[in-house]
Amino acid sequence: MLNRLHGDEPPSIAIIGCGLAGAAVAWQAIHRGWSITVIDRADSESCSRVAAGLVTPITGGRAAASWQWDLFFPMARTFYKRIEQTTGGQFWHEQPALKVFQSAEEQSLFQNRWNVPPENETMPSVQPFDRQACPVLNMPFSAALLQPAARLETSSYLDATKDFLQRQSSLHEMDLDCDRDIVFTPQPKIAGLDGCFDAIFFCQGFAARENRWFRDLPLHPARGDILKIAAPPAFPTDHVVHHSAWIVPDGNGELLLGATYDRKTLDGVVDDRAEVVEARVTLLDRFRELLAPPSRNASIKVLKHRAAVRPASYDRHPLIGQHREHPSLFCLNGLGSKGSLMSPLLADALLNCMNGKAIPKEWDWNRMLTSKSLNRNENPNTRSD
């Protein structure tokens, strides 16, 4: 517990990283009236910026609700709408997602599992979809609308966040050497910045492996490739579409197509390596599977190919909490592909932790600290699936 939380002066915290995790910590601290300093590298291809920002209520092959949806979604909705009002931006868009079934078994599973009306409008529900409305799509096993679903335009959100922080003189763009530049006197201090901090929050994603403070985080990262393509004629632009890939309308007749899941190629470089070419071919093949036969053989114009490394964990649950030896150091990591959904609530829980409130065990990063997970963490090519 930090003494200053109970005094007249608000806590002073530093946040390392301004992706989805770091931005959420910054905003939650701002709304509490705390003093913040955000340190970020000028990296236009960070995982958070490459991410499509999808918030989907039902995921996976078992047609189950997204993990702890009832906790994460209401907070995310309130959080992003509040930031839109604060910044004047528009980056949170709620619209049902279109799920195109890949088999009769999948269709039956969805129908049987989601045939009861939801308890309230924030809980997942499945509504029928008239496949006649989209003749350009191949839907032999029909389709359904999943709601509530949303998309966060991650780059717009992060740009609005950084603009706000710059106007408040709270943002420092610099390359920080966490091993060298963080010292204790006895409070934590960062070289090049004035004063000490009550706490430092590490929100670095995959880059957390590069510093000694949270090098033990049991990360199980995976590269994700995303293509921007020109939309075929008559392709629907009202919904995000989920099939063997997801397709996101991105305005101006363009679509985002993703995403691969590669645990071996742990970088965001797009070049002519065989694994990068294979990722591009795989995504285009998955897109063609979704198209009705008359459109399937038409050429697809690739406008851009991007990639980044997701900071996933072994059990696909977040990794947050305190350093085991330095209680003024905290981490928010392991969000995988669900940073847009999870980060607002996790950031709030992490700030509550400074006031002595326990972090739920299923979020606490220490739950995964076994010799097995640490050994895997040392070898990024090891697969657990």
C-alpha positions in Angstrom: 0.0 0.0 0.0 1.3 3.4 -0.9 1.1 6.1 1.8 0.5 8.9 -0.6 -2.9 7.3 -1.5 -4.1 8.4 1.9 -2.6 11.9 1.9 -3.6 15.2 0.3 -1.2 14.8 -2.7 -2.2 12.5 -5.5 0.1 9.6 -6.3 2.7 10.1 -9.0 3.1 7.1 -11.4 5.2 6.4 -14.5 3.8 4.2 -17.3 6.2 2.5 -19.6 4.5 1.8 -23.0 1.5 3.5 -24.5 -0.1 0.7 -26.4 -3.6 -0.6 -25.4 -2.4 -1.6 -21.9 -0.4 1.6 -21.1 -3.1 3.9 -22.5 -5.7 2.2 -20.3 -3.6 2.7 -17.2 -3.0 6.3 -18.1 -6.7 7.1 -18.6 -7.8 5.3 -15.5 -5.2 7.2 -13.5 -6.2 10.5 -15.1 -9.8 9.9 -14.2 -8.7 9.4 -10.5 -6.8 12.7 -10.6 -3.4 11.1 -10.3 -0.1 12.5 -11.7 1.2 10.5 -14.6 4.2 10.3 -16.8 4.0 8.1 -19.9 7.2 6.9 -21.6 6.8 5.4 -25.1 8.9 4.5 -28.0 8.0 6.1 -31.4 7.0 2.8 -33.0 4.3 3.0 -35.7 4.1 -0.8 -36.0 3.5 -1.8 -32.4 1.2 -4.7 -31.8 -1.5 -2.4 -30.5 -1.5 -0.3 -33.7 -1.5 -3.3 -36.0 -4.4 -4.9 -34.1 -7.8 -4.7 -35.6 -9.4 -3.9 -32.2 -12.2 -6.5 -32.5 -14.5 -7.1 -29.5 -16.4 -10.2 -30.1 -18.9 -11.8 -27.6 -18.6 -15.4 -28.7 -15.3 -17.0 -29.7 -13.5 -20.3 -30.3 -14.6 -23.6 -31.6 -17.0 -24.3 -28.7 -19.2 -21.3 -29.4 -18.6 -20.1 -25.8 -18.9 -16.6 -24.6 -15.6 -14.7 -24.6 -13.9 -15.3 -21.2 -15.3 -13.1 -18.4 -17.3 -11.1 -21.0 -19.8 -10.0 -18.3 -17.0 -8.2 -16.5 -14.9 -6.9 -19.4 -17.5 -5.6 -21.9 -19.5 -3.2 -19.7 -16.3 -1.6 -18.5 -14.9 -1.3 -22.0 -18.0 0.3 -23.4 -18.2 2.9 -20.7 -14.4 3.5 -20.8 -14.1 4.2 -24.5 -17.2 6.3 -24.7 -15.9 8.5 -21.9 -12.6 8.9 -23.7 -14.4 9.8 -26.9 -16.1 12.6 -25.0 -12.9 13.7 -23.4 -10.9 13.8 -26.7 -13.6 14.6 -29.2 -12.6 11.5 -31.2 -14.6 8.6 -32.6 -13.0 5.3 -32.4 -15.4 2.9 -30.6 -18.0 1.4 -33.0 -20.7 -1.1 -31.8 -22.2 -3.2 -34.6 -23.3 -6.9 -34.6 -20.7 -9.2 -36.1 -21.6 -11.7 -38.8 -20.6 -15.3 -38.1 -20.5 -17.5 -41.2 -20.7 -21.1 -40.2 -18.1 -23.5 -41.6 -20.1 -26.7 -41.0 -23.5 -28.1 -40.1 -22.0 -29.1 -36.7 -20.9 -25.5 -36.0 -24.3 -24.2 -37.0 -26.0 -26.7 -34.7 -23.7 -25.9 -31.8 -24.5 -22.1 -32.0 -28.2 -22.7 -32.3 -28.4 -25.1 -29.4 -26.1 -23.1 -27.1 -27.6 -19.6 -27.8 -31.3 -20.3 -28.1 -32.2 -18.5 -24.9 -32.7 -14.7 -24.8 -29.9 -12.9 -23.0 -30.4 -11.6 -19.4 -29.6 -8.0 -20.5 -28.3 -6.1 -23.5 -24.6 -6.5 -22.6 -24.8 -10.3 -22.6 -24.0 -12.3 -25.8 -26.8 -13.3 -28.1 -27.2 -14.8 -31.6 -29.7 -13.6 -34.1 -30.6 -15.2 -37.4 -29.2 -13.7 -40.6 -30.8 -13.9 -44.1 -28.1 -15.2 -46.3 -30.0 -14.1 -49.3 -29.0 -10.5 -48.4 -25.3 -11.2 -49.2 -25.1 -13.3 -52.4 -21.4 -12.5 -52.7 -20.7 -14.7 -49.7 -20.5 -18.5 -49.7 -22.8 -19.5 -46.8 -23.9 -23.2 -47.4 -24.4 -23.6 -43.6 -26.1 -20.2 -43.1 -24.9 -17.5 -40.7 -25.8 -15.5 -37.7 -25.4 -12.1 -36.1 -23.4 -12.0 -32.8 -24.1 -9.1 -30.5 -23.2 -6.9 -28.8 -20.0 -6.7 -30.7 -17.7 -3.7 -31.3 -14.5 -2.5 -33.0 -12.0 -0.2 -31.5 -10.0 1.8 -34.1 -6.8 1.2 -32.2 -4.6 3.7 -34.1 -7.2 6.5 -33.8 -7.6 5.8 -30.1 -3.9 5.7 -29.4 -3.3 8.9 -31.5 -6.0 10.7 -29.5 -4.5 9.4 -26.2 -1.0 10.6 -27.1 -2.3 13.9 -28.3 -4.0 14.4 -25.0 -1.0 13.4 -23.0 1.3 15.7 -25.0 -1.0 18.7 -24.3 -0.8 17.8 -20.6 3.1 17.5 -20.9 2.7 13.9 -19.7 4.3 12.1 -22.6 7.9 11.4 -23.2 9.0 9.6 -26.4 12.3 8.0 -25.6 14.1 4.6 -25.8 14.3 3.5 -22.2 16.9 0.9 -21.0 14.9 -0.5 -18.2 17.9 -2.5 -16.8 20.0 0.7 -16.5 17.6 3.6 -16.3 15.4 2.5 -13.4 16.9 2.9 -9.9 15.6 3.0 -6.4 16.4 6.0 -4.0 14.5 4.3 -2.2 11.5 5.2 -4.4 11.8 4.3 -8.1 13.4 6.9 -10.3 13.9 7.0 -14.1 17.1 8.4 -15.5 16.5 11.6 -17.5 13.2 12.5 -15.6 12.9 14.7 -12.6 11.7 13.4 -9.3 10.7 9.9 -8.0 7.5 8.0 -8.5 5.2 6.2 -6.2 4.9 3.3 -8.7 6.0 2.3 -12.2 3.8 0.4 -14.5 5.3 -1.8 -17.2 3.0 -2.1 -20.2 5.5 -3.3 -22.8 3.9 -6.3 -24.4 6.5 -8.7 -26.0 9.2 -6.1 -25.2 8.9 -7.0 -21.5 11.4 -9.8 -22.2 14.1 -7.1 -22.7 14.1 -5.8 -19.1 15.1 -7.5 -15.8 12.1 -6.4 -13.7 9.5 -8.6 -15.4 11.6 -10.9 -17.5 10.0 -13.9 -15.7 6.5 -13.1 -17.2 5.3 -16.4 -18.6 4.7 -15.0 -22.1 3.8 -17.3 -25.0 3.9 -14.8 -27.9 2.6 -15.3 -31.4 3.0 -13.3 -34.6 -0.1 -12.1 -36.3 -0.2 -11.1 -40.0 -2.9 -8.8 -41.3 -3.6 -7.8 -44.9 -5.4 -4.7 -46.2 -7.1 -5.6 -49.5 -9.5 -3.9 -52.0 -13.0 -5.1 -51.4 -14.6 -7.2 -54.2 -17.8 -5.7 -55.7 -20.8 -6.0 -53.5 -18.9 -7.2 -50.5 -20.9 -6.3 -47.4 -19.5 -3.4 -45.3 -22.1 -3.3 -42.5 -20.5 -6.0 -40.3 -17.2 -7.5 -39.3 -17.3 -11.0 -40.8 -16.0 -14.1 -39.0 -15.2 -17.3 -40.9 -11.9 -19.1 -41.1 -10.5 -15.6 -41.0 -12.0 -12.3 -39.9 -12.8 -9.5 -42.3 -13.1 -5.9 -41.2 -14.6 -3.1 -43.4 -12.0 -0.3 -43.2 -13.7 2.4 -45.3 -12.9 3.6 -48.8 -13.7 0.2 -50.3 -11.0 -1.5 -48.3 -11.0 -4.5 -46.0 -8.7 -5.8 -43.2 -8.1 -9.5 -43.4 -6.6 -11.5 -40.5 -5.0 -13.0 -38.7 -2.4 -15.7 -38.6 -1.0 -17.2 -35.5 2.7 -18.0 -35.8 4.7 -18.9 -32.6 8.0 -19.3 -34.5 8.5 -16.0 -36.4 8.6 -13.6 -33.5 9.0 -10.3 -35.3 6.9 -7.8 -37.2 9.1 -7.7 -40.3 7.2 -8.1 -43.6 9.6 -9.4 -46.3 10.1 -12.2 -48.7 10.8 -15.0 -46.2 9.0 -18.2 -46.9 7.0 -18.0 -43.7 5.9 -14.4 -44.4 4.8 -15.3 -48.0 3.0 -18.4 -46.6 1.1 -16.2 -44.2 -0.1 -13.9 -47.0 -1.1 -16.8 -49.2 -3.0 -18.4 -46.2 -5.0 -15.3 -45.5 -5.9 -14.9 -49.2 -7.0 -18.5 -49.5 -9.2 -18.1 -46.4 -10.8 -15.0 -47.9 -11.5 -16.8 -51.1 -13.2 -19.7 -49.2 -15.7 -17.1 -48.0 -16.6 -15.9 -51.5 -19.4 -17.4 -53.6 -18.0 -19.2 -56.7 -18.6 -16.4 -59.2 -16.3 -14.1 -57.2 -13.8 -16.7 -55.9 -11.4 -16.7 -58.8 -11.2 -13.0 -59.3 -7.9 -11.4 -58.5 -7.5 -9.8 -55.0 -5.5 -6.6 -54.7 -3.3 -6.5 -51.6 -2.8 -2.9 -50.5 -0.7 -3.5 -47.4 0.8 -6.3 -45.4 1.5 -5.7 -41.7 2.5 -7.9 -38.8 3.2 -7.7 -35.1 3.9 -10.0 -32.1 1.0 -10.6 -29.7 1.9 -10.7 -26.0 -0.1 -13.8 -25.3 0.2 -16.1 -22.2 0.2 -19.9 -21.9 -3.4 -20.1 -20.7 -4.5 -17.1 -22.8 -5.4 -15.1 -19.7 -3.9 -11.7 -18.7 -0.8 -11.3 -16.7 -1.0 -8.4 -14.2 0.2 -7.6 -10.7 3.1 -6.5 -8.6 6.8 -7.4 -8.7 7.6 -10.0 -6.1 10.5 -8.1 -4.6 9.7 -4.4 -5.4 6.0 -3.7 -4.6 6.2 -0.3 -6.3 6.6 -2.0 -9.7 3.6 -3.4 -11.6 2.9 -5.0 -14.9 0.0 -5.3 -17.3 0.7 -7.8 -20.0 -0.5 -11.0 -21.7 -3.5 -9.6 -23.4 -3.0 -11.5 -26.6 -5.7 -10.5 -29.2 -8.1 -9.1 -26.6 -6.4 -6.0 -25.5 -9.2 -3.7 -26.6 -11.7 -5.7 -24.5 -9.7 -6.4 -21.4 -7.3 -3.4 -20.9 -9.8 -1.0 -19.3 -10.9 -3.3 -16.5 -7.4 -4.7 -15.9 -5.9 -1.2 -15.6 -8.6 -0.3 -13.1 -7.8 -3.4 -11.1 -4.1 -2.7 -11.2 -4.6 0.8 -9.8 -6.8 -0.7 -7.1 -3.9 -3.0 -6.2 -1.9 0.0 -5.2 -4.5 0.6 -2.5 -4.2 -3.0 -1.2 -7.0 -4.6 -3.1 -6.2 -8.1 -4.2 -6.0 -9.0 -7.9 -8.2 -11.9 -8.9 -6.0 -15.1 -9.0 -6.9 -15.8 -12.7 -5.4 -12.4 -13.7 -2.4 -12.4 -11.4 0.8 -13.0 -13.3 2.3 -15.1 -10.5 -0.2 -17.9 -11.1 1.9 -19.1 -14.0 5.3 -19.1 -12.4 6.1 -22.8 -12.5 9.3 -24.3 -13.7 7.5 -25.6 -16.7 6.3 -22.3 -17.9 9.6 -20.5 -17.1 11.5 -23.1 -19.2 9.1 -22.6 -22.0 9.4 -18.8 -21.7 13.1 -19.2 -22.3 12.4 -20.9 -25.6 10.1 -18.9 -27.8 9.7 -21.6 -30.3 8.1 -24.1 -27.9 4.5 -24.8 -28.7 1.9 -25.7 -26.1 -1.1 -26.2 -28.4 
